[in-house]
């Protein structure tokens, strides 16, 4: 453990770099509250998307790294801003007309359009918690509605009333002149309609702890405590940091310009600004930012329809400072790279293990991989075998890996089911077979002939060497043109697996038959088969 901790203190893996920054906060003295607090924030204005999950996954990785280098206890709060007014109706939910009648109401009073929970906010909170529980995250959930109404936030809200001018000075400097005229950090919740009101504040009475404003021409006074008032979202960010004594929070790049505002308000309210981490945004297939209200990009449920949870965690680990396009076609690569890292882990040095994504995904308790067949290979096998379910793939898998079975290789068994599902939904509708050129035809005829004469075991490396030699002998330059021809003519795809491994898995006789079908023109036009 000492050797690993020493290695962790030097590791260049980004979770350890962030963990060391958090540890530096307490070089001289442990936190008075007795633990280091990590926090993630979530706005439940729509169904949770993968970006929301990513914040918790990445924060958990930093938390685990911190626990490796320090003995200070830790906690993780997932805070839902569900007292926020519903500003627009999401596009990906039912009963949109009904929801329009509740615009500007707090999300926890808007009816649930799915009819399953007491409110739309409660529905979205439950969705988030289900996702987080699926991944086994350790966290404590906090609802802003409960936080405000229970009195837990009262002391900070009263201090905000007392230091109203200092907060407003920070905020007004960031606003356009016309917005400055009506802005207040306090948003009253109408005692008449229950809506969150964006109205000018006539008076803040710090001693009484109240605000006064006009609603429909009638002067109204409300206490800032007890959930009668909420803070605008930027002041709320900083006030929450101060109230909870947050030590670390990450957020998307679109928040980064607001960091000085969040920090300033936290400090005005007597807090110490936390360590921050700003990550790049997730994009949909068109390069647009993923949005909860639009429902574009991948949802967590959609990813888990086609791959296991660990592959999504692996995707989240990779280059958090780089914008990522998130669409279905990133899934196969993430699955195979995750298992490559699993296979590498046992032979690595401690330094290398701490830099391996799988250490951070599993918190150091790294399992062995039983994926003796890559996911991409399973997809290609599903294509040529016409498999309708995973049982159709297992006959080929057993021939390639006789020791494997669904019972001994459960991850592979699950991946086979995912592969058939993924192939049918995404590959089959888009694959296009083409006829070979003359040079490709001669090379394919040569390959078919050599497979007919093959009298050795179906060894992937030996077969790969033979396939490569055919490409070289037939003058393919660069060699990738030969392999691309194999994929396009035989698999209806632009990319594919190491072809020797594919032959070993699919079968020498079966591959020769596939080539003969392609040479006879039977595959062209078969995309819809």
C-alpha positions as CSV (number, residue, x, y, z in Angstrom):
1,X,0.0,0.0,0.0
2,X,2.9,2.4,0.8
3,X,4.5,1.7,-2.6
4,X,1.2,2.4,-4.3
5,X,0.6,5.6,-2.4
6,X,4.1,6.8,-3.3
7,X,3.3,6.0,-6.9
8,X,0.0,7.8,-6.7
9,X,1.7,11.0,-5.3
10,X,3.7,11.1,-8.6
11,X,1.2,9.8,-11.0
12,X,0.3,11.9,-14.1
13,X,-3.1,10.4,-14.4
14,X,-5.6,13.3,-14.3
15,X,-7.6,12.0,-11.3
16,X,-4.5,11.8,-9.2
17,X,-3.4,15.3,-10.3
18,X,-6.8,16.7,-9.2
19,X,-6.7,14.6,-6.0
20,X,-3.4,16.1,-5.0
21,X,-4.8,19.6,-5.5
22,X,-7.6,18.8,-3.1
23,X,-5.1,17.3,-0.6
24,X,-3.1,20.5,-0.8
25,X,-6.0,22.4,0.8
26,X,-5.4,20.5,4.0
27,X,-1.6,20.5,4.2
28,X,-1.6,22.0,7.7
29,X,-4.8,20.8,9.2
30,X,-7.6,18.3,8.5
31,X,-11.0,19.8,7.6
32,X,-13.0,21.0,10.6
33,X,-16.1,19.2,9.3
34,X,-14.1,15.9,9.5
35,X,-14.2,15.0,5.9
36,X,-13.4,16.2,2.4
37,X,-16.6,17.0,0.4
38,X,-16.9,16.3,-3.3
39,X,-20.1,17.7,-5.0
40,X,-21.8,17.4,-8.3
41,X,-24.7,19.6,-9.3
42,X,-27.7,18.6,-11.5
43,X,-30.5,20.6,-13.0
44,X,-33.5,18.2,-13.4
45,X,-35.1,20.3,-16.2
46,X,-35.2,17.2,-18.4
47,X,-34.3,13.6,-18.5
48,X,-30.7,13.0,-17.3
49,X,-28.2,12.6,-20.1
50,X,-24.8,11.1,-20.3
51,X,-23.1,14.4,-19.4
52,X,-24.8,14.3,-16.0
53,X,-23.6,10.8,-15.4
54,X,-20.1,11.8,-16.6
55,X,-19.8,14.4,-13.8
56,X,-20.5,11.8,-11.1
57,X,-18.3,9.2,-12.8
58,X,-15.3,11.5,-13.1
59,X,-15.8,13.0,-9.6
60,X,-15.9,9.5,-8.2
61,X,-12.6,8.7,-10.0
62,X,-11.0,11.8,-8.3
63,X,-12.5,10.8,-5.0
64,X,-11.0,7.3,-5.2
65,X,-7.7,8.8,-6.2
66,X,-7.9,11.1,-3.1
67,X,-8.6,8.1,-0.9
68,X,-5.4,6.4,-2.2
69,X,-3.2,9.4,-1.2
70,X,-5.0,10.4,2.0
71,X,-6.6,9.0,5.1
72,X,-9.1,11.9,5.5
73,X,-12.7,10.6,5.1
74,X,-14.6,11.7,2.0
75,X,-18.3,12.3,1.1
76,X,-19.9,12.9,-2.3
77,X,-23.1,15.0,-2.5
78,X,-25.2,14.9,-5.7
79,X,-27.2,18.1,-5.5
80,X,-30.4,18.6,-7.6
81,X,-31.5,22.1,-8.3
82,X,-35.1,21.0,-8.4
83,X,-36.5,24.2,-6.9
84,X,-35.6,25.9,-10.2
85,X,-38.6,27.1,-12.3
86,X,-39.3,25.2,-15.5
87,X,-38.2,27.7,-18.1
88,X,-39.1,25.6,-21.2
89,X,-40.8,22.3,-22.0
90,X,-38.4,19.5,-23.0
91,X,-38.9,18.1,-26.4
92,X,-38.5,14.4,-25.5
93,X,-41.3,13.9,-23.0
94,X,-45.1,13.3,-23.3
95,X,-47.9,15.7,-22.5
96,X,-46.0,18.8,-23.6
97,X,-49.2,20.9,-23.8
98,X,-49.9,20.1,-20.1
99,X,-46.4,21.1,-19.1
100,X,-46.7,24.5,-20.9
101,X,-49.4,25.3,-18.3
102,X,-46.8,25.0,-15.6
103,X,-43.9,27.1,-17.0
104,X,-41.9,28.9,-14.3
105,X,-43.3,26.6,-11.5
106,X,-40.6,24.9,-9.4
107,X,-39.8,21.5,-11.0
108,X,-41.0,19.8,-7.8
109,X,-44.5,21.2,-8.2
110,X,-44.8,20.6,-12.0
111,X,-46.9,17.4,-12.6
112,X,-45.0,14.4,-13.9
113,X,-45.9,14.0,-17.6
114,X,-45.2,10.2,-17.2
115,X,-47.7,9.9,-14.4
116,X,-45.2,7.9,-12.2
117,X,-44.0,10.4,-9.5
118,X,-45.4,13.3,-7.5
119,X,-43.7,15.8,-9.8
120,X,-41.6,16.2,-12.9
121,X,-38.6,17.0,-10.7
122,X,-39.2,13.9,-8.6
123,X,-39.3,11.8,-11.8
124,X,-36.0,13.2,-13.1
125,X,-34.4,12.9,-9.7
126,X,-35.5,9.2,-9.6
127,X,-34.1,8.6,-13.1
128,X,-30.7,10.1,-12.1
129,X,-30.5,8.0,-8.9
130,X,-31.4,4.8,-10.8
131,X,-28.6,5.5,-13.2
132,X,-26.1,6.2,-10.5
133,X,-27.2,3.1,-8.5
134,X,-26.8,1.0,-11.6
135,X,-23.1,2.0,-11.7
136,X,-22.7,1.4,-8.0
137,X,-21.6,5.0,-7.1
138,X,-21.5,5.9,-3.4
139,X,-23.2,9.2,-3.0
140,X,-25.7,11.2,-0.9
141,X,-28.5,12.8,-2.8
142,X,-29.7,16.3,-1.8
143,X,-32.8,17.9,-3.2
144,X,-32.7,21.7,-3.4
145,X,-36.4,21.9,-2.5
146,X,-35.8,20.0,0.7
147,X,-32.6,21.9,1.3
148,X,-34.4,25.3,1.1
149,X,-37.7,24.2,2.8
150,X,-36.1,22.3,5.7
151,X,-34.1,25.2,7.0
152,X,-30.7,23.7,6.1
153,X,-30.0,26.7,3.9
154,X,-31.5,29.4,6.2
155,X,-28.3,30.6,7.8
156,X,-26.7,31.2,4.4
157,X,-29.8,32.9,3.0
158,X,-29.9,35.2,6.0
159,X,-26.3,36.0,5.5
160,X,-27.0,36.7,1.8
161,X,-29.7,39.2,2.9
162,X,-27.1,40.8,5.2
163,X,-24.5,40.9,2.5
164,X,-26.9,41.6,-0.4
165,X,-25.0,44.7,-1.7
166,X,-21.7,42.8,-1.9
167,X,-23.4,39.9,-3.8
168,X,-25.1,42.4,-6.1
169,X,-21.8,44.1,-6.8
170,X,-20.3,40.9,-8.1
171,X,-23.4,40.0,-10.1
172,X,-24.1,43.5,-11.7
173,X,-20.5,43.7,-13.0
174,X,-21.3,40.6,-15.2
175,X,-24.6,41.9,-16.6
176,X,-25.7,44.1,-19.4
177,X,-27.0,47.5,-18.4
178,X,-30.7,46.8,-19.1
179,X,-30.5,43.5,-17.1
180,X,-28.9,45.4,-14.2
181,X,-32.0,47.5,-13.8
182,X,-34.2,44.6,-12.8
183,X,-31.8,42.0,-11.5
184,X,-31.8,40.6,-8.0
185,X,-30.0,37.5,-6.6
186,X,-33.2,36.6,-4.8
187,X,-36.2,35.1,-6.7
188,X,-39.4,35.0,-4.7
189,X,-41.8,32.1,-5.2
190,X,-45.3,33.6,-5.7
191,X,-47.7,32.9,-2.8
192,X,-50.5,33.2,-5.3
193,X,-49.4,31.1,-8.3
194,X,-46.5,29.1,-6.9
195,X,-44.3,30.3,-9.8
196,X,-40.7,31.5,-9.5
197,X,-40.8,35.2,-10.1
198,X,-38.2,37.2,-12.0
199,X,-39.2,40.6,-10.6
200,X,-37.2,43.6,-9.2
201,X,-36.7,43.6,-5.5
202,X,-37.9,46.9,-3.8
203,X,-36.3,46.3,-0.5
204,X,-34.1,43.8,1.4
205,X,-34.5,43.9,5.2
206,X,-31.4,42.1,6.5
207,X,-32.5,42.4,10.1
208,X,-36.0,40.9,9.5
209,X,-34.6,38.5,6.9
210,X,-37.2,39.5,4.3
211,X,-37.5,40.8,0.7
212,X,-40.3,43.1,-0.6
213,X,-41.4,43.2,-4.2
214,X,-44.5,43.9,-6.3
215,X,-46.6,41.1,-7.8
216,X,-49.4,42.3,-10.2
217,X,-49.2,45.7,-8.6
218,X,-49.5,44.4,-5.0
219,X,-46.6,44.9,-2.7
220,X,-45.6,41.6,-1.1
221,X,-43.1,40.8,1.6
222,X,-41.6,37.3,2.1
223,X,-39.0,35.8,4.4
224,X,-35.9,34.6,2.6
225,X,-35.9,31.4,4.6
226,X,-38.1,28.3,4.6
227,X,-38.3,27.9,0.8
228,X,-40.3,31.1,0.1
229,X,-37.4,32.5,-1.9
230,X,-34.6,30.9,-4.0
231,X,-31.4,32.3,-5.2
232,X,-30.7,32.8,-8.9
233,X,-28.5,30.0,-10.3
234,X,-25.2,31.8,-10.3
235,X,-25.5,33.1,-6.7
236,X,-27.0,29.7,-5.7
237,X,-23.8,27.9,-7.0
238,X,-21.5,30.0,-4.7
239,X,-23.9,30.0,-1.8
240,X,-24.2,26.2,-1.9
241,X,-20.4,25.9,-1.8
242,X,-20.3,28.2,1.3
243,X,-23.2,26.5,3.0
244,X,-21.9,22.9,2.6
245,X,-18.2,23.8,2.7
246,X,-17.6,22.1,-0.6
247,X,-14.0,21.1,-1.4
248,X,-14.3,20.0,-5.0
249,X,-16.8,20.5,-7.9
250,X,-16.4,19.9,-11.6
251,X,-18.6,21.4,-14.3
252,X,-18.7,21.9,-18.1
253,X,-16.6,24.4,-20.0
254,X,-19.8,26.5,-20.5
255,X,-19.6,27.3,-16.8
256,X,-16.0,28.2,-16.7
257,X,-16.4,31.9,-17.4
258,X,-18.7,32.1,-14.3
259,X,-16.1,30.6,-12.0
260,X,-15.0,34.0,-10.6
261,X,-18.6,34.8,-9.8
262,X,-19.2,31.5,-8.0
263,X,-15.9,31.9,-6.1
264,X,-16.6,35.5,-5.2
265,X,-20.1,34.8,-3.8
266,X,-18.8,31.8,-1.9
267,X,-16.2,34.0,-0.2
268,X,-18.7,36.9,0.5
269,X,-20.8,34.4,2.3
270,X,-17.9,33.3,4.5
271,X,-16.9,30.2,2.6
272,X,-13.6,29.0,1.0
273,X,-13.9,28.5,-2.7
274,X,-13.5,24.9,-3.7
275,X,-11.1,23.3,-6.2
276,X,-12.6,23.3,-9.6
277,X,-12.3,21.2,-12.7
278,X,-13.7,22.3,-16.0
279,X,-14.3,19.6,-18.6
280,X,-15.1,19.9,-22.3
281,X,-18.6,19.4,-23.6
282,X,-20.2,16.3,-25.0
283,X,-21.5,16.6,-28.6
284,X,-24.1,14.8,-30.6
285,X,-23.6,13.2,-34.0
286,X,-23.9,16.7,-35.6
287,X,-21.3,18.3,-33.4
288,X,-24.0,20.1,-31.3
289,X,-23.9,20.3,-27.5
290,X,-25.9,17.6,-25.8
291,X,-29.0,19.2,-24.1
292,X,-31.5,17.7,-21.6
293,X,-34.3,19.7,-23.1
294,X,-33.6,18.6,-26.6
295,X,-32.8,15.0,-25.7
296,X,-30.1,14.9,-28.5
297,X,-27.1,12.7,-28.2
298,X,-27.0,9.4,-26.4
299,X,-28.9,8.7,-23.2
300,X,-27.5,6.4,-20.5
301,X,-30.2,3.8,-21.2
302,X,-29.3,3.8,-24.9
303,X,-25.6,3.1,-24.2
304,X,-26.5,0.3,-21.7
305,X,-28.7,-1.2,-24.4
306,X,-25.6,-2.0,-26.5
307,X,-22.7,-2.3,-24.0
308,X,-21.9,-2.9,-20.4
309,X,-21.5,-0.1,-17.8
310,X,-17.7,-0.3,-17.6
311,X,-17.4,0.7,-21.3
312,X,-19.2,3.9,-20.6
313,X,-17.0,4.6,-17.5
314,X,-14.0,4.0,-19.8
315,X,-15.3,6.5,-22.3
316,X,-15.7,9.1,-19.5
317,X,-12.2,8.6,-18.3
318,X,-10.6,9.4,-21.6
319,X,-9.3,13.0,-22.1
320,X,-11.9,15.0,-20.1
321,X,-10.4,18.3,-21.4
322,X,-11.2,17.3,-25.0
323,X,-14.7,17.7,-26.5
324,X,-16.3,14.3,-27.3
325,X,-18.7,13.4,-30.0
326,X,-21.1,10.9,-28.4
327,X,-23.1,8.8,-30.7
328,X,-23.8,5.0,-31.1
329,X,-20.7,4.5,-33.3
330,X,-18.3,5.2,-30.4
331,X,-19.6,2.2,-28.4
332,X,-17.7,-0.7,-30.1
333,X,-14.3,1.1,-29.8
334,X,-14.9,1.9,-26.2
335,X,-15.8,-1.7,-25.4
336,X,-12.7,-3.1,-27.1
337,X,-10.3,-0.6,-25.7
338,X,-11.6,-1.1,-22.1
339,X,-10.9,-4.9,-22.4
340,X,-7.5,-4.2,-23.9
341,X,-6.7,-2.2,-20.8
342,X,-8.0,-5.0,-18.6
343,X,-5.8,-7.5,-20.3
344,X,-2.7,-5.3,-19.9
345,X,-3.3,-4.5,-16.2
346,X,-1.9,-7.6,-14.5
347,X,1.6,-7.3,-16.2
348,X,2.0,-3.6,-15.5
349,X,4.2,-1.9,-12.9
350,X,2.4,0.0,-10.1
351,X,3.1,3.3,-11.9
352,X,1.5,1.9,-15.1
353,X,-1.5,0.4,-13.2
354,X,-2.3,3.7,-11.6
355,X,-2.2,5.3,-15.1
356,X,-4.5,2.6,-16.5
357,X,-8.1,3.7,-16.8
358,X,-9.4,0.5,-15.4
359,X,-7.8,1.3,-12.0
360,X,-9.9,4.4,-11.8
361,X,-13.0,2.6,-13.1
362,X,-12.8,-0.1,-10.5
363,X,-11.1,1.8,-7.7
364,X,-8.1,-0.6,-7.8
365,X,-10.2,-3.8,-7.6
366,X,-9.6,-4.6,-11.2
367,X,-11.3,-7.8,-12.6
368,X,-9.9,-10.1,-15.3
369,X,-11.3,-9.9,-18.9
370,X,-13.0,-12.9,-20.3
371,X,-13.5,-11.3,-23.8
372,X,-11.5,-13.8,-25.8
373,X,-13.3,-12.3,-28.9
374,X,-13.3,-8.5,-29.4
375,X,-16.7,-6.8,-29.7
376,X,-15.9,-5.5,-33.2
377,X,-15.3,-9.2,-34.2
378,X,-18.6,-10.2,-32.7
379,X,-20.3,-7.5,-34.8
380,X,-18.7,-8.8,-38.0
381,X,-19.5,-12.4,-37.0
382,X,-23.2,-11.3,-36.5
383,X,-23.1,-9.8,-40.0
384,X,-21.8,-12.9,-41.9
385,X,-23.5,-15.5,-39.8
386,X,-26.9,-13.8,-39.9
387,X,-27.3,-14.4,-36.2
388,X,-30.6,-13.4,-34.7
389,X,-29.6,-14.0,-31.1
390,X,-26.4,-14.7,-29.1
391,X,-26.9,-18.5,-29.4
392,X,-26.2,-18.1,-33.1
393,X,-22.7,-16.7,-32.3
394,X,-21.7,-19.2,-29.6
395,X,-21.2,-22.1,-32.1
396,X,-18.5,-20.0,-33.8
397,X,-17.1,-18.8,-30.5
398,X,-16.7,-22.3,-29.1
399,X,-14.8,-23.4,-32.2
400,X,-12.4,-20.5,-31.8
401,X,-12.1,-20.7,-28.0
402,X,-13.2,-24.3,-26.9
403,X,-12.7,-23.4,-23.3
404,X,-15.3,-20.7,-23.4
405,X,-18.9,-21.0,-22.5
406,X,-21.7,-18.6,-21.3
407,X,-21.2,-19.9,-17.8
408,X,-17.4,-19.5,-17.7
409,X,-17.3,-16.3,-19.8
410,X,-20.3,-14.2,-18.7
411,X,-19.0,-10.9,-20.0
412,X,-18.4,-12.4,-23.4
413,X,-21.9,-13.9,-23.3
414,X,-23.4,-10.5,-22.5
415,X,-21.3,-8.9,-25.2
416,X,-22.6,-11.5,-27.8
417,X,-26.1,-10.4,-27.0
418,X,-25.1,-6.7,-27.2
419,X,-23.4,-7.3,-30.5
420,X,-26.4,-8.9,-32.2
421,X,-28.6,-6.1,-30.9
422,X,-26.2,-3.4,-32.1
423,X,-25.7,-5.1,-35.5
424,X,-29.4,-5.3,-36.2
425,X,-30.1,-1.8,-35.1
426,X,-27.1,0.1,-36.6
427,X,-25.0,-2.0,-38.9
428,X,-27.5,-4.0,-40.9
429,X,-29.5,-1.0,-42.1
430,X,-26.5,0.9,-43.3
431,X,-24.0,-1.7,-44.7
432,X,-23.4,-1.6,-48.4
433,X,-21.5,-4.4,-50.3
434,X,-19.7,-3.6,-53.5
435,X,-18.3,-5.7,-56.3
436,X,-14.5,-6.2,-56.3
437,X,-12.3,-4.5,-58.9
438,X,-10.3,-6.7,-61.2
439,X,-7.2,-6.7,-59.1
440,X,-9.3,-7.3,-56.0
441,X,-11.1,-10.2,-57.7
442,X,-7.8,-11.9,-58.5
443,X,-6.5,-11.5,-55.0
444,X,-9.8,-12.8,-53.6
445,X,-9.6,-15.8,-55.9
446,X,-6.1,-16.4,-54.6
447,X,-7.3,-16.2,-51.0
448,X,-10.2,-18.6,-51.6
449,X,-7.8,-21.0,-53.2
450,X,-5.3,-20.9,-50.4
451,X,-8.1,-21.4,-47.9
452,X,-9.4,-24.4,-49.8
453,X,-5.9,-25.9,-49.5
454,X,-5.4,-24.9,-45.8
455,X,-4.5,-28.0,-43.8
456,X,-3.2,-26.3,-40.6
457,X,-5.0,-25.4,-37.4
458,X,-7.1,-22.2,-37.8
459,X,-4.4,-20.0,-36.1
460,X,-5.3,-16.3,-36.3
461,X,-1.7,-15.2,-36.7
462,X,-0.8,-17.7,-39.3
463,X,-3.9,-16.8,-41.3
464,X,-3.2,-13.1,-40.9
465,X,0.3,-13.6,-42.3
466,X,-1.2,-15.5,-45.3
467,X,-3.7,-12.8,-46.0
468,X,-1.1,-10.1,-45.7
469,X,1.2,-12.0,-48.1
470,X,-1.6,-12.2,-50.7
471,X,-2.1,-8.4,-50.6
472,X,1.6,-7.8,-51.0
473,X,2.0,-10.3,-53.9
474,X,-1.0,-8.7,-55.8
475,X,0.6,-5.3,-55.5
476,X,-1.6,-3.5,-53.0
477,X,0.0,-0.3,-51.9
478,X,-0.7,0.9,-49.3
479,X,-1.6,-2.5,-47.8
480,X,-4.6,-0.9,-46.0
481,X,-6.3,-0.8,-49.5
482,X,-6.3,-4.6,-49.5
483,X,-7.9,-4.9,-46.1
484,X,-10.4,-2.2,-46.9
485,X,-11.4,-4.2,-50.0
486,X,-12.0,-7.3,-47.8
487,X,-14.2,-5.3,-45.5
488,X,-16.2,-3.6,-48.2
489,X,-16.6,-6.6,-50.5
490,X,-17.2,-9.3,-47.8
491,X,-18.6,-7.4,-44.8
492,X,-20.3,-4.3,-46.4
493,X,-18.3,-2.0,-44.1
494,X,-15.4,0.4,-44.4
495,X,-13.6,-1.0,-41.3
496,X,-13.2,-4.4,-39.7
497,X,-11.2,-6.7,-37.6
498,X,-7.8,-8.3,-38.1
499,X,-8.8,-10.5,-40.9
500,X,-6.8,-13.6,-39.8
501,X,-8.6,-13.5,-36.5
502,X,-11.9,-13.2,-38.3
503,X,-11.2,-16.3,-40.5
504,X,-10.2,-18.2,-37.4
505,X,-13.4,-17.3,-35.7
506,X,-15.8,-17.6,-38.6
507,X,-14.1,-20.7,-40.0
508,X,-11.8,-21.4,-42.9
509,X,-14.4,-23.2,-44.9
510,X,-17.1,-20.6,-44.1
511,X,-14.8,-17.7,-45.1
512,X,-14.0,-19.4,-48.4
513,X,-17.7,-19.9,-49.1
514,X,-18.3,-16.2,-48.2
515,X,-15.6,-15.1,-50.8
516,X,-17.2,-17.3,-53.4
517,X,-20.6,-15.7,-52.8
518,X,-19.0,-12.3,-53.2
519,X,-17.2,-13.3,-56.4
520,X,-20.5,-14.6,-57.8
521,X,-22.1,-11.2,-57.0
522,X,-24.5,-12.6,-54.4
523,X,-23.6,-10.1,-51.7
524,X,-24.1,-6.9,-53.7
525,X,-27.5,-5.5,-52.9
526,X,-27.8,-7.7,-49.9
527,X,-27.7,-4.9,-47.4
528,X,-31.3,-5.3,-46.4
529,X,-31.1,-9.1,-46.0
